[in-house]
Amino acid sequence: MSHEIFITQAGLAEGAGKSRWPARLDILQSLSGLVLALFMWGHMFFVASILFGADAMWMITKLFEGYFFFDESHPRLVSGVVAGIILVFVIHAGLALRKFPVSYRQYKLIRAHARAMRHGDTLLWTWQAYTGFLLFFLASAHLYQMLVWPQDIGPYASSDRIWSDGLWPFYLVLLLTVELHGGIGLYRLAVKWWVDAPRTVLRRLKWFLTAFFLVLGLATLAAYMKIGFEHREHYGERYTPAWLAPEQEGGR
Ligand code: HEM
């Protein structure tokens, strides 16, 4: 087997001298991945607030808009958080480019290599590369929407988007992709930096976490679809909790 398959841009740079940059970039990639994975856990719970009812999700939305601090909503605060996540996402994706095959020939060689070895962790790596590639597009579309229209987040606004605007298939694919990618990513982080990690325990933990967040995500998506379906005749109308006078602050 040719050693050629291991030659990526990063590999070439490593071979060129004793630069510490490849190691630094590796650490940065791991750190940015960890930040994104931890963010995703929080995100899944916040979005899942809809499972406790429209009021719960409305409160979470308003919390992020600073409503309980400033007595009025500032959706731009959400855009600020999204901008921060976009920055981490771009750094992470940019660094990941170093690991992608740079030609079709390299891609074929890597695939043949992974198949020949039948090595579980190598197969996981290929899945991470495929899902990571998909996330370039899917995550960008979602983040753009959240950045530009943060005022359209809420029990009815989100449900209308998911049902009446027909975005549920998009979210279904995004959910599967990100949970696989994140689960494998965290596992690989543990294996990489925690040298004596017991792999069988880690692998079980990984599947448990992936299954947990998939079930949570699917239940959440189903809840938005149900609300969106029931709300379809009133598309565009925003949610207002019963305990808020309509003239005070329109919910969404
Ligand atoms: C600060 C950045 C983000 C914000 C404010 C945000 C907000 C939201 C909101 C409000 C929803 C509910 C549906 C909707 O309103 O359209 C949602 C759903 C979702 N988001 Fe995000 N999101 C962010 C970043 C991300 C990232 C980086 C990913 C993954 C790469 C992601 C993946 C998902 C998935 C998979 C769903 C569907 C959830 C489910 O079905 O349980 N989000 N997001």
Boltz pocket constraint, residues with backbone or C-beta under 6 A from the ligand:
constraints:
  - pocket:
      binder: B
      contacts: [[A, 43], [A, 44], [A, 47], [A, 78], [A, 81], [A, 82], [A, 85], [A, 135], [A, 139], [A, 142], [A, 143], [A, 146], [A, 152], [A, 153], [A, 154], [A, 157], [A, 158], [A, 159], [A, 161], [A, 162], [A, 171], [A, 174], [A, 175], [A, 176], [A, 178], [A, 216], [A, 217], [A, 218], [A, 220], [A, 221]]
      max_distance: 6.0
